[in-house]
């Protein structure tokens, strides 16, 4: 999938969750959404893009991707909680 499209979708998700009561809750909610509703290739592409600088990613989304990257591994990819 085109990375610009992934960035746009991730930022849209971030805009939705930006209204959560706290910053930390919003970051966790974005990470949770990406982990549960995006397929592994999409998550991997987004994590790799963020690691290369992640131009265009909103700061809140960037934090969620960083959180997801820290939790991603063979065990995390199989996890659905």
PDB file with SEQRES, HELIX, SHEET and CRYST1 records, atoms N, CA, C and O in Angstrom:
SEQRES   1 A   81  UNK UNK UNK UNK UNK UNK UNK UNK UNK UNK UNK UNK UNK          
SEQRES   2 A   81  UNK UNK UNK UNK UNK UNK UNK UNK UNK UNK UNK UNK UNK          
SEQRES   3 A   81  UNK UNK UNK UNK UNK UNK UNK UNK UNK UNK UNK UNK UNK          
SEQRES   4 A   81  UNK UNK UNK UNK UNK UNK UNK UNK UNK UNK UNK UNK UNK          
SEQRES   5 A   81  UNK UNK UNK UNK UNK UNK UNK UNK UNK UNK UNK UNK UNK          
SEQRES   6 A   81  UNK UNK UNK UNK UNK UNK UNK UNK UNK UNK UNK UNK UNK          
SEQRES   7 A   81  UNK UNK UNK                                                  
HELIX    1 AA1 UNK A    3  UNK A   17  1                                  15    
HELIX    2 AA2 UNK A   23  UNK A   37  1                                  15    
HELIX    3 AA3 UNK A   40  UNK A   51  1                                  12    
HELIX    4 AA4 UNK A   59  UNK A   71  1                                  13    
HELIX    5 AA5 UNK A   74  UNK A   78  1                                   5    
CRYST1    1.000    1.000    1.000  90.00  90.00  90.00 P 1           1          
ATOM      1  N   UNK A   1       0.843  -1.181   0.000  1.00  0.00           N  
ATOM      2  CA  UNK A   1       0.000   0.000   0.000  1.00  0.00           C  
ATOM      3  C   UNK A   1       0.885   1.239   0.000  1.00  0.00           C  
ATOM      4  O   UNK A   1       1.965   1.247   0.590  1.00  0.00           O  
ATOM      5  N   UNK A   2       0.429   2.244  -0.643  1.00  0.00           N  
ATOM      6  CA  UNK A   2       1.149   3.507  -0.742  1.00  0.00           C  
ATOM      7  C   UNK A   2       1.335   4.131   0.644  1.00  0.00           C  
ATOM      8  O   UNK A   2       0.368   4.286   1.391  1.00  0.00           O  
ATOM      9  N   UNK A   3       2.568   4.487   0.983  1.00  0.00           N  
ATOM     10  CA  UNK A   3       2.845   5.016   2.323  1.00  0.00           C  
ATOM     11  C   UNK A   3       2.123   6.339   2.566  1.00  0.00           C  
ATOM     12  O   UNK A   3       1.710   6.614   3.693  1.00  0.00           O  
ATOM     13  N   UNK A   4       1.966   7.153   1.543  1.00  0.00           N  
ATOM     14  CA  UNK A   4       1.239   8.413   1.746  1.00  0.00           C  
ATOM     15  C   UNK A   4      -0.201   8.149   2.166  1.00  0.00           C  
ATOM     16  O   UNK A   4      -0.761   8.880   2.983  1.00  0.00           O  
ATOM     17  N   UNK A   5      -0.792   7.105   1.608  1.00  0.00           N  
ATOM     18  CA  UNK A   5      -2.158   6.739   1.989  1.00  0.00           C  
ATOM     19  C   UNK A   5      -2.191   6.218   3.431  1.00  0.00           C  
ATOM     20  O   UNK A   5      -3.110   6.535   4.186  1.00  0.00           O  
ATOM     21  N   UNK A   6      -1.195   5.424   3.809  1.00  0.00           N  
ATOM     22  CA  UNK A   6      -1.125   4.934   5.187  1.00  0.00           C  
ATOM     23  C   UNK A   6      -0.970   6.098   6.168  1.00  0.00           C  
ATOM     24  O   UNK A   6      -1.610   6.121   7.219  1.00  0.00           O  
ATOM     25  N   UNK A   7      -0.126   7.051   5.821  1.00  0.00           N  
ATOM     26  CA  UNK A   7       0.080   8.220   6.687  1.00  0.00           C  
ATOM     27  C   UNK A   7      -1.229   9.001   6.828  1.00  0.00           C  
ATOM     28  O   UNK A   7      -1.590   9.420   7.928  1.00  0.00           O  
ATOM     29  N   UNK A   8      -1.921   9.190   5.734  1.00  0.00           N  
ATOM     30  CA  UNK A   8      -3.193   9.919   5.774  1.00  0.00           C  
ATOM     31  C   UNK A   8      -4.202   9.183   6.661  1.00  0.00           C  
ATOM     32  O   UNK A   8      -4.879   9.804   7.480  1.00  0.00           O  
ATOM     33  N   UNK A   9      -4.299   7.865   6.496  1.00  0.00           N  
ATOM     34  CA  UNK A   9      -5.244   7.097   7.312  1.00  0.00           C  
ATOM     35  C   UNK A   9      -4.847   7.139   8.789  1.00  0.00           C  
ATOM     36  O   UNK A   9      -5.703   7.297   9.659  1.00  0.00           O  
ATOM     37  N   UNK A  10      -3.551   6.998   9.070  1.00  0.00           N  
ATOM     38  CA  UNK A  10      -3.089   7.033  10.463  1.00  0.00           C  
ATOM     39  C   UNK A  10      -3.372   8.403  11.082  1.00  0.00           C  
ATOM     40  O   UNK A  10      -3.800   8.487  12.233  1.00  0.00           O  
ATOM     41  N   UNK A  11      -3.138   9.457  10.336  1.00  0.00           N  
ATOM     42  CA  UNK A  11      -3.412  10.798  10.860  1.00  0.00           C  
ATOM     43  C   UNK A  11      -4.907  11.017  11.076  1.00  0.00           C  
ATOM     44  O   UNK A  11      -5.294  11.703  12.022  1.00  0.00           O  
ATOM     45  N   UNK A  12      -5.749  10.452  10.222  1.00  0.00           N  
ATOM     46  CA  UNK A  12      -7.202  10.541  10.420  1.00  0.00           C  
ATOM     47  C   UNK A  12      -7.612   9.835  11.715  1.00  0.00           C  
ATOM     48  O   UNK A  12      -8.443  10.338  12.472  1.00  0.00           O  
ATOM     49  N   UNK A  13      -7.021   8.673  11.956  1.00  0.00           N  
ATOM     50  CA  UNK A  13      -7.296   7.943  13.198  1.00  0.00           C  
ATOM     51  C   UNK A  13      -6.828   8.781  14.383  1.00  0.00           C  
ATOM     52  O   UNK A  13      -7.520   8.887  15.396  1.00  0.00           O  
ATOM     53  N   UNK A  14      -5.652   9.369  14.245  1.00  0.00           N  
ATOM     54  CA  UNK A  14      -5.129  10.220  15.304  1.00  0.00           C  
ATOM     55  C   UNK A  14      -6.033  11.414  15.583  1.00  0.00           C  
ATOM     56  O   UNK A  14      -6.224  11.791  16.740  1.00  0.00           O  
ATOM     57  N   UNK A  15      -6.582  12.003  14.550  1.00  0.00           N  
ATOM     58  CA  UNK A  15      -7.480  13.151  14.731  1.00  0.00           C  
ATOM     59  C   UNK A  15      -8.728  12.737  15.508  1.00  0.00           C  
ATOM     60  O   UNK A  15      -9.236  13.491  16.338  1.00  0.00           O  
ATOM     61  N   UNK A  16      -9.209  11.535  15.227  1.00  0.00           N  
ATOM     62  CA  UNK A  16     -10.387  11.053  15.954  1.00  0.00           C  
ATOM     63  C   UNK A  16     -10.082  10.900  17.440  1.00  0.00           C  
ATOM     64  O   UNK A  16     -10.838  11.372  18.289  1.00  0.00           O  
ATOM     65  N   UNK A  17      -8.975  10.240  17.745  1.00  0.00           N  
ATOM     66  CA  UNK A  17      -8.659   9.952  19.145  1.00  0.00           C  
ATOM     67  C   UNK A  17      -8.043  11.157  19.871  1.00  0.00           C  
ATOM     68  O   UNK A  17      -7.892  11.118  21.092  1.00  0.00           O  
ATOM     69  N   UNK A  18      -7.695  12.191  19.167  1.00  0.00           N  
ATOM     70  CA  UNK A  18      -7.119  13.380  19.808  1.00  0.00           C  
ATOM     71  C   UNK A  18      -8.095  14.007  20.799  1.00  0.00           C  
ATOM     72  O   UNK A  18      -7.684  14.749  21.691  1.00  0.00           O  
ATOM     73  N   UNK A  19      -9.373  13.715  20.650  1.00  0.00           N  
ATOM     74  CA  UNK A  19     -10.374  14.260  21.565  1.00  0.00           C  
ATOM     75  C   UNK A  19     -10.506  13.494  22.867  1.00  0.00           C  
ATOM     76  O   UNK A  19     -11.331  13.849  23.707  1.00  0.00           O  
ATOM     77  N   UNK A  20      -9.710  12.449  23.053  1.00  0.00           N  
ATOM     78  CA  UNK A  20      -9.762  11.687  24.298  1.00  0.00           C  
ATOM     79  C   UNK A  20      -9.336  12.574  25.461  1.00  0.00           C  
ATOM     80  O   UNK A  20      -8.613  13.552  25.271  1.00  0.00           O  
ATOM     81  N   UNK A  21      -9.792  12.224  26.678  1.00  0.00           N  
ATOM     82  CA  UNK A  21      -9.532  13.094  27.843  1.00  0.00           C  
ATOM     83  C   UNK A  21      -8.057  13.374  28.119  1.00  0.00           C  
ATOM     84  O   UNK A  21      -7.711  14.470  28.562  1.00  0.00           O  
ATOM     85  N   UNK A  22      -7.192  12.407  27.864  1.00  0.00           N  
ATOM     86  CA  UNK A  22      -5.780  12.668  28.143  1.00  0.00           C  
ATOM     87  C   UNK A  22      -4.927  12.260  26.944  1.00  0.00           C  
ATOM     88  O   UNK A  22      -5.314  11.440  26.112  1.00  0.00           O  
ATOM     89  N   UNK A  23      -3.773  12.863  26.903  1.00  0.00           N  
ATOM     90  CA  UNK A  23      -2.804  12.578  25.838  1.00  0.00           C  
ATOM     91  C   UNK A  23      -2.432  11.099  25.830  1.00  0.00           C  
ATOM     92  O   UNK A  23      -2.427  10.460  24.778  1.00  0.00           O  
ATOM     93  N   UNK A  24      -2.123  10.563  26.997  1.00  0.00           N  
ATOM     94  CA  UNK A  24      -1.697   9.160  27.088  1.00  0.00           C  
ATOM     95  C   UNK A  24      -2.808   8.214  26.639  1.00  0.00           C  
ATOM     96  O   UNK A  24      -2.533   7.224  25.961  1.00  0.00           O  
ATOM     97  N   UNK A  25      -4.048   8.499  27.002  1.00  0.00           N  
ATOM     98  CA  UNK A  25      -5.165   7.656  26.570  1.00  0.00           C  
ATOM     99  C   UNK A  25      -5.292   7.692  25.046  1.00  0.00           C  
ATOM    100  O   UNK A  25      -5.579   6.671  24.421  1.00  0.00           O  
ATOM    101  N   UNK A  26      -5.080   8.854  24.459  1.00  0.00           N  
ATOM    102  CA  UNK A  26      -5.172   8.977  23.002  1.00  0.00           C  
ATOM    103  C   UNK A  26      -4.074   8.162  22.318  1.00  0.00           C  
ATOM    104  O   UNK A  26      -4.333   7.478  21.329  1.00  0.00           O  
ATOM    105  N   UNK A  27      -2.866   8.232  22.836  1.00  0.00           N  
ATOM    106  CA  UNK A  27      -1.754   7.467  22.236  1.00  0.00           C  
ATOM    107  C   UNK A  27      -2.059   5.977  22.302  1.00  0.00           C  
ATOM    108  O   UNK A  27      -1.893   5.263  21.312  1.00  0.00           O  
ATOM    109  N   UNK A  28      -2.498   5.510  23.448  1.00  0.00           N  
ATOM    110  CA  UNK A  28      -2.808   4.081  23.615  1.00  0.00           C  
ATOM    111  C   UNK A  28      -3.969   3.678  22.708  1.00  0.00           C  
ATOM    112  O   UNK A  28      -3.944   2.598  22.118  1.00  0.00           O  
ATOM    113  N   UNK A  29      -4.971   4.522  22.593  1.00  0.00           N  
ATOM    114  CA  UNK A  29      -6.132   4.205  21.746  1.00  0.00           C  
ATOM    115  C   UNK A  29      -5.729   4.120  20.271  1.00  0.00           C  
ATOM    116  O   UNK A  29      -6.209   3.245  19.550  1.00  0.00           O  
ATOM    117  N   UNK A  30      -4.877   4.996  19.832  1.00  0.00           N  
ATOM    118  CA  UNK A  30      -4.406   4.953  18.436  1.00  0.00           C  
ATOM    119  C   UNK A  30      -3.606   3.679  18.210  1.00  0.00           C  
ATOM    120  O   UNK A  30      -3.815   2.977  17.221  1.00  0.00           O  
ATOM    121  N   UNK A  31      -2.697   3.383  19.121  1.00  0.00           N  
ATOM    122  CA  UNK A  31      -1.886   2.155  19.003  1.00  0.00           C  
ATOM    123  C   UNK A  31      -2.794   0.938  18.975  1.00  0.00           C  
ATOM    124  O   UNK A  31      -2.603   0.033  18.162  1.00  0.00           O  
ATOM    125  N   UNK A  32      -3.773   0.916  19.854  1.00  0.00           N  
ATOM    126  CA  UNK A  32      -4.712  -0.210  19.937  1.00  0.00           C  
ATOM    127  C   UNK A  32      -5.473  -0.361  18.617  1.00  0.00           C  
ATOM    128  O   UNK A  32      -5.623  -1.469  18.102  1.00  0.00           O  
ATOM    129  N   UNK A  33      -5.941   0.738  18.088  1.00  0.00           N  
ATOM    130  CA  UNK A  33      -6.683   0.696  16.820  1.00  0.00           C  
ATOM    131  C   UNK A  33      -5.798   0.160  15.690  1.00  0.00           C  
ATOM    132  O   UNK A  33      -6.215  -0.714  14.931  1.00  0.00           O  
ATOM    133  N   UNK A  34      -4.600   0.678  15.586  1.00  0.00           N  
ATOM    134  CA  UNK A  34      -3.693   0.227  14.523  1.00  0.00           C  
ATOM    135  C   UNK A  34      -3.375  -1.258  14.671  1.00  0.00           C  
ATOM    136  O   UNK A  34      -3.350  -1.998  13.687  1.00  0.00           O  
ATOM    137  N   UNK A  35      -3.137  -1.679  15.890  1.00  0.00           N  
ATOM    138  CA  UNK A  35      -2.759  -3.080  16.120  1.00  0.00           C  
ATOM    139  C   UNK A  35      -3.920  -4.026  15.831  1.00  0.00           C  
ATOM    140  O   UNK A  35      -3.707  -5.139  15.350  1.00  0.00           O  
ATOM    141  N   UNK A  36      -5.134  -3.598  16.118  1.00  0.00           N  
ATOM    142  CA  UNK A  36      -6.285  -4.492  15.963  1.00  0.00           C  
ATOM    143  C   UNK A  36      -6.955  -4.429  14.595  1.00  0.00           C  
ATOM    144  O   UNK A  36      -7.549  -5.415  14.157  1.00  0.00           O  
ATOM    145  N   UNK A  37      -6.872  -3.305  13.924  1.00  0.00           N  
ATOM    146  CA  UNK A  37      -7.633  -3.158  12.687  1.00  0.00           C  
ATOM    147  C   UNK A  37      -6.780  -3.042  11.428  1.00  0.00           C  
ATOM    148  O   UNK A  37      -7.308  -3.094  10.317  1.00  0.00           O  
ATOM    149  N   UNK A  38      -5.501  -2.891  11.586  1.00  0.00           N  
ATOM    150  CA  UNK A  38      -4.621  -2.841  10.406  1.00  0.00           C  
ATOM    151  C   UNK A  38      -3.936  -4.187  10.258  1.00  0.00           C  
ATOM    152  O   UNK A  38      -3.589  -4.835  11.245  1.00  0.00           O  
ATOM    153  N   UNK A  39      -3.749  -4.593   9.029  1.00  0.00           N  
ATOM    154  CA  UNK A  39      -3.075  -5.862   8.806  1.00  0.00           C  
ATOM    155  C   UNK A  39      -1.573  -5.696   9.075  1.00  0.00           C  
ATOM    156  O   UNK A  39      -1.046  -4.585   9.013  1.00  0.00           O  
ATOM    157  N   UNK A  40      -0.890  -6.806   9.374  1.00  0.00           N  
ATOM    158  CA  UNK A  40       0.531  -6.721   9.760  1.00  0.00           C  
ATOM    159  C   UNK A  40       1.411  -5.974   8.757  1.00  0.00           C  
ATOM    160  O   UNK A  40       2.307  -5.234   9.161  1.00  0.00           O  
ATOM    161  N   UNK A  41       1.172  -6.156   7.466  1.00  0.00           N  
ATOM    162  CA  UNK A  41       2.018  -5.451   6.483  1.00  0.00           C  
ATOM    163  C   UNK A  41       1.850  -3.944   6.588  1.00  0.00           C  
ATOM    164  O   UNK A  41       2.822  -3.201   6.456  1.00  0.00           O  
ATOM    165  N   UNK A  42       0.630  -3.488   6.823  1.00  0.00           N  
ATOM    166  CA  UNK A  42       0.380  -2.050   6.963  1.00  0.00           C  
ATOM    167  C   UNK A  42       1.104  -1.515   8.195  1.00  0.00           C  
ATOM    168  O   UNK A  42       1.746  -0.466   8.141  1.00  0.00           O  
ATOM    169  N   UNK A  43       0.995  -2.251   9.312  1.00  0.00           N  
ATOM    170  CA  UNK A  43       1.675  -1.816  10.546  1.00  0.00           C  
ATOM    171  C   UNK A  43       3.184  -1.798  10.341  1.00  0.00           C  
ATOM    172  O   UNK A  43       3.854  -0.845  10.740  1.00  0.00           O  
ATOM    173  N   UNK A  44       3.724  -2.849   9.719  1.00  0.00           N  
ATOM    174  CA  UNK A  44       5.162  -2.927   9.483  1.00  0.00           C  
ATOM    175  C   UNK A  44       5.627  -1.769   8.604  1.00  0.00           C  
ATOM    176  O   UNK A  44       6.636  -1.131   8.907  1.00  0.00           O  
ATOM    177  N   UNK A  45       4.900  -1.488   7.514  1.00  0.00           N  
ATOM    178  CA  UNK A  45       5.279  -0.385   6.625  1.00  0.00           C  
ATOM    179  C   UNK A  45       5.266   0.950   7.359  1.00  0.00           C  
ATOM    180  O   UNK A  45       6.146   1.787   7.157  1.00  0.00           O  
ATOM    181  N   UNK A  46       4.260   1.144   8.214  1.00  0.00           N  
ATOM    182  CA  UNK A  46       4.170   2.400   8.953  1.00  0.00           C  
ATOM    183  C   UNK A  46       5.294   2.528   9.971  1.00  0.00           C  
ATOM    184  O   UNK A  46       5.871   3.605  10.125  1.00  0.00           O  
ATOM    185  N   UNK A  47       5.608   1.448  10.662  1.00  0.00           N  
ATOM    186  CA  UNK A  47       6.708   1.463  11.635  1.00  0.00           C  
ATOM    187  C   UNK A  47       8.029   1.749  10.926  1.00  0.00           C  
ATOM    188  O   UNK A  47       8.831   2.549  11.408  1.00  0.00           O  
ATOM    189  N   UNK A  48       8.257   1.105   9.795  1.00  0.00           N  
ATOM    190  CA  UNK A  48       9.498   1.335   9.044  1.00  0.00           C  
ATOM    191  C   UNK A  48       9.570   2.774   8.542  1.00  0.00           C  
ATOM    192  O   UNK A  48      10.634   3.392   8.568  1.00  0.00           O  
ATOM    193  N   UNK A  49       8.440   3.302   8.088  1.00  0.00           N  
ATOM    194  CA  UNK A  49       8.415   4.682   7.606  1.00  0.00           C  
ATOM    195  C   UNK A  49       8.737   5.651   8.753  1.00  0.00           C  
ATOM    196  O   UNK A  49       9.507   6.596   8.583  1.00  0.00           O  
ATOM    197  N   UNK A  50       8.143   5.402   9.905  1.00  0.00           N  
ATOM    198  CA  UNK A  50       8.396   6.263  11.069  1.00  0.00           C  
ATOM    199  C   UNK A  50       9.872   6.201  11.467  1.00  0.00           C  
ATOM    200  O   UNK A  50      10.457   7.212  11.856  1.00  0.00           O  
ATOM    201  N   UNK A  51      10.462   5.027  11.370  1.00  0.00           N  
ATOM    202  CA  UNK A  51      11.876   4.870  11.725  1.00  0.00           C  
ATOM    203  C   UNK A  51      12.790   5.630  10.762  1.00  0.00           C  
ATOM    204  O   UNK A  51      13.912   5.989  11.119  1.00  0.00           O  
ATOM    205  N   UNK A  52      12.308   5.872   9.549  1.00  0.00           N  
ATOM    206  CA  UNK A  52      13.099   6.631   8.555  1.00  0.00           C  
ATOM    207  C   UNK A  52      12.808   8.124   8.627  1.00  0.00           C  
ATOM    208  O   UNK A  52      13.252   8.878   7.761  1.00  0.00           O  
ATOM    209  N   UNK A  53      12.080   8.562   9.631  1.00  0.00           N  
ATOM    210  CA  UNK A  53      11.795   9.985   9.796  1.00  0.00           C  
ATOM    211  C   UNK A  53      10.313  10.291   9.876  1.00  0.00           C  
ATOM    212  O   UNK A  53       9.909  11.212  10.586  1.00  0.00           O  
ATOM    213  N   UNK A  54       9.503   9.538   9.165  1.00  0.00           N  
ATOM    214  CA  UNK A  54       8.055   9.654   9.284  1.00  0.00           C  
ATOM    215  C   UNK A  54       7.481  11.013   8.906  1.00  0.00           C  
ATOM    216  O   UNK A  54       6.580  11.512   9.580  1.00  0.00           O  
ATOM    217  N   UNK A  55       7.988  11.613   7.843  1.00  0.00           N  
ATOM    218  CA  UNK A  55       7.474  12.917   7.415  1.00  0.00           C  
ATOM    219  C   UNK A  55       5.964  12.863   7.226  1.00  0.00           C  
ATOM    220  O   UNK A  55       5.433  11.937   6.613  1.00  0.00           O  
ATOM    221  N   UNK A  56       5.292  13.855   7.755  1.00  0.00           N  
ATOM    222  CA  UNK A  56       3.846  13.978   7.588  1.00  0.00           C  
ATOM    223  C   UNK A  56       3.034  13.345   8.697  1.00  0.00           C  
ATOM    224  O   UNK A  56       1.829  13.583   8.790  1.00  0.00           O  
ATOM    225  N   UNK A  57       3.666  12.539   9.544  1.00  0.00           N  
ATOM    226  CA  UNK A  57       2.936  11.930  10.655  1.00  0.00           C  
ATOM    227  C   UNK A  57       2.715  12.964  11.756  1.00  0.00           C  
ATOM    228  O   UNK A  57       3.638  13.683  12.136  1.00  0.00           O  
ATOM    229  N   UNK A  58       1.490  13.033  12.264  1.00  0.00           N  
ATOM    230  CA  UNK A  58       1.179  13.930  13.377  1.00  0.00           C  
ATOM    231  C   UNK A  58       1.884  13.417  14.634  1.00  0.00           C  
ATOM    232  O   UNK A  58       2.055  12.209  14.798  1.00  0.00           O  
ATOM    233  N   UNK A  59       2.293  14.328  15.519  1.00  0.00           N  
ATOM    234  CA  UNK A  59       3.031  13.915  16.718  1.00  0.00           C  
ATOM    235  C   UNK A  59       2.320  12.847  17.552  1.00  0.00           C  
ATOM    236  O   UNK A  59       2.967  11.918  18.037  1.00  0.00           O  
ATOM    237  N   UNK A  60       1.017  12.961  17.724  1.00  0.00           N  
ATOM    238  CA  UNK A  60       0.268  11.973  18.499  1.00  0.00           C  
ATOM    239  C   UNK A  60       0.342  10.596  17.844  1.00  0.00           C  
ATOM    240  O   UNK A  60       0.504   9.582  18.524  1.00  0.00           O  
ATOM    241  N   UNK A  61       0.224  10.573  16.537  1.00  0.00           N  
ATOM    242  CA  UNK A  61       0.299   9.318  15.780  1.00  0.00           C  
ATOM    243  C   UNK A  61       1.710   8.753  15.867  1.00  0.00           C  
ATOM    244  O   UNK A  61       1.900   7.545  16.010  1.00  0.00           O  
ATOM    245  N   UNK A  62       2.676   9.624  15.779  1.00  0.00           N  
ATOM    246  CA  UNK A  62       4.067   9.191  15.870  1.00  0.00           C  
ATOM    247  C   UNK A  62       4.338   8.496  17.198  1.00  0.00           C  
ATOM    248  O   UNK A  62       5.026   7.476  17.245  1.00  0.00           O  
ATOM    249  N   UNK A  63       3.796   9.054  18.271  1.00  0.00           N  
ATOM    250  CA  UNK A  63       3.969   8.418  19.581  1.00  0.00           C  
ATOM    251  C   UNK A  63       3.302   7.050  19.614  1.00  0.00           C  
ATOM    252  O   UNK A  63       3.846   6.107  20.188  1.00  0.00           O  
ATOM    253  N   UNK A  64       2.136   6.939  19.006  1.00  0.00           N  
ATOM    254  CA  UNK A  64       1.425   5.655  18.975  1.00  0.00           C  
ATOM    255  C   UNK A  64       2.216   4.629  18.163  1.00  0.00           C  
ATOM    256  O   UNK A  64       2.282   3.456  18.532  1.00  0.00           O  
ATOM    257  N   UNK A  65       2.803   5.066  17.081  1.00  0.00           N  
ATOM    258  CA  UNK A  65       3.617   4.154  16.262  1.00  0.00           C  
ATOM    259  C   UNK A  65       4.858   3.727  17.039  1.00  0.00           C  
ATOM    260  O   UNK A  65       5.255   2.563  16.991  1.00  0.00           O  
ATOM    261  N   UNK A  66       5.465   4.665  17.751  1.00  0.00           N  
ATOM    262  CA  UNK A  66       6.632   4.306  18.578  1.00  0.00           C  
ATOM    263  C   UNK A  66       6.236   3.274  19.634  1.00  0.00           C  
ATOM    264  O   UNK A  66       6.978   2.326  19.890  1.00  0.00           O  
ATOM    265  N   UNK A  67       5.077   3.460  20.239  1.00  0.00           N  
ATOM    266  CA  UNK A  67       4.580   2.497  21.225  1.00  0.00           C  
ATOM    267  C   UNK A  67       4.367   1.138  20.562  1.00  0.00           C  
ATOM    268  O   UNK A  67       4.763   0.106  21.105  1.00  0.00           O  
ATOM    269  N   UNK A  68       3.747   1.144  19.399  1.00  0.00           N  
ATOM    270  CA  UNK A  68       3.480  -0.098  18.673  1.00  0.00           C  
ATOM    271  C   UNK A  68       4.801  -0.777  18.305  1.00  0.00           C  
ATOM    272  O   UNK A  68       4.920  -1.999  18.403  1.00  0.00           O  
ATOM    273  N   UNK A  69       5.780   0.004  17.889  1.00  0.00           N  
ATOM    274  CA  UNK A  69       7.076  -0.560  17.503  1.00  0.00           C  
ATOM    275  C   UNK A  69       7.750  -1.232  18.689  1.00  0.00           C  
ATOM    276  O   UNK A  69       8.383  -2.277  18.543  1.00  0.00           O  
ATOM    277  N   UNK A  70       7.611  -0.625  19.868  1.00  0.00           N  
ATOM    278  CA  UNK A  70       8.214  -1.224  21.061  1.00  0.00           C  
ATOM    279  C   UNK A  70       7.531  -2.536  21.429  1.00  0.00           C  
ATOM    280  O   UNK A  70       8.148  -3.420  22.022  1.00  0.00           O  
ATOM    281  N   UNK A  71       6.261  -2.657  21.075  1.00  0.00           N  
ATOM    282  CA  UNK A  71       5.496  -3.855  21.437  1.00  0.00           C  
ATOM    283  C   UNK A  71       5.465  -4.885  20.318  1.00  0.00           C  
ATOM    284  O   UNK A  71       4.955  -5.990  20.507  1.00  0.00           O  
ATOM    285  N   UNK A  72       5.998  -4.539  19.171  1.00  0.00           N  
ATOM    286  CA  UNK A  72       5.923  -5.435  18.029  1.00  0.00           C  
ATOM    287  C   UNK A  72       7.063  -6.442  18.061  1.00  0.00           C  
ATOM    288  O   UNK A  72       8.220  -6.103  18.309  1.00  0.00           O  
ATOM    289  N   UNK A  73       6.713  -7.629  17.813  1.00  0.00           N  
ATOM    290  CA  UNK A  73       7.641  -8.741  17.732  1.00  0.00           C  
ATOM    291  C   UNK A  73       6.828  -9.934  17.311  1.00  0.00           C  
ATOM    292  O   UNK A  73       5.620  -9.814  17.109  1.00  0.00           O  
ATOM    293  N   UNK A  74       7.453 -11.079  17.174  1.00  0.00           N  
ATOM    294  CA  UNK A  74       6.690 -12.254  16.746  1.00  0.00           C  
ATOM    295  C   UNK A  74       5.506 -12.537  17.652  1.00  0.00           C  
ATOM    296  O   UNK A  74       4.438 -12.918  17.172  1.00  0.00           O  
ATOM    297  N   UNK A  75       5.682 -12.352  18.981  1.00  0.00           N  
ATOM    298  CA  UNK A  75       4.580 -12.630  19.896  1.00  0.00           C  
ATOM    299  C   UNK A  75       3.491 -11.579  19.753  1.00  0.00           C  
ATOM    300  O   UNK A  75       2.304 -11.905  19.776  1.00  0.00           O  
ATOM    301  N   UNK A  76       3.891 -10.307  19.603  1.00  0.00           N  
ATOM    302  CA  UNK A  76       2.919  -9.220  19.517  1.00  0.00           C  
ATOM    303  C   UNK A  76       2.093  -9.308  18.248  1.00  0.00           C  
ATOM    304  O   UNK A  76       0.907  -8.976  18.259  1.00  0.00           O  
ATOM    305  N   UNK A  77       2.697  -9.748  17.155  1.00  0.00           N  
ATOM    306  CA  UNK A  77       1.962  -9.845  15.899  1.00  0.00           C  
ATOM    307  C   UNK A  77       0.841 -10.871  15.987  1.00  0.00           C  
ATOM    308  O   UNK A  77      -0.168 -10.741  15.294  1.00  0.00           O  
ATOM    309  N   UNK A  78       1.002 -11.884  16.824  1.00  0.00           N  
ATOM    310  CA  UNK A  78      -0.019 -12.907  16.964  1.00  0.00           C  
ATOM    311  C   UNK A  78      -1.063 -12.543  18.002  1.00  0.00           C  
ATOM    312  O   UNK A  78      -2.104 -13.192  18.106  1.00  0.00           O  
ATOM    313  N   UNK A  79      -0.779 -11.503  18.767  1.00  0.00           N  
ATOM    314  CA  UNK A  79      -1.652 -11.117  19.864  1.00  0.00           C  
ATOM    315  C   UNK A  79      -2.843 -10.329  19.344  1.00  0.00           C  
ATOM    316  O   UNK A  79      -2.684  -9.502  18.446  1.00  0.00           O  
ATOM    317  N   UNK A  80      -3.993 -10.555  19.869  1.00  0.00           N  
ATOM    318  CA  UNK A  80      -5.197  -9.822  19.457  1.00  0.00           C  
ATOM    319  C   UNK A  80      -5.946  -9.276  20.646  1.00  0.00           C  
ATOM    320  O   UNK A  80      -7.176  -9.307  20.662  1.00  0.00           O  
ATOM    321  N   UNK A  81      -5.250  -8.782  21.630  1.00  0.00           N  
ATOM    322  CA  UNK A  81      -5.968  -8.227  22.783  1.00  0.00           C  
ATOM    323  C   UNK A  81      -5.956  -6.751  22.788  1.00  0.00           C  
ATOM    324  O   UNK A  81      -6.517  -6.132  23.692  1.00  0.00           O  
TER     325      UNK A  81                                                      
END                                                                             
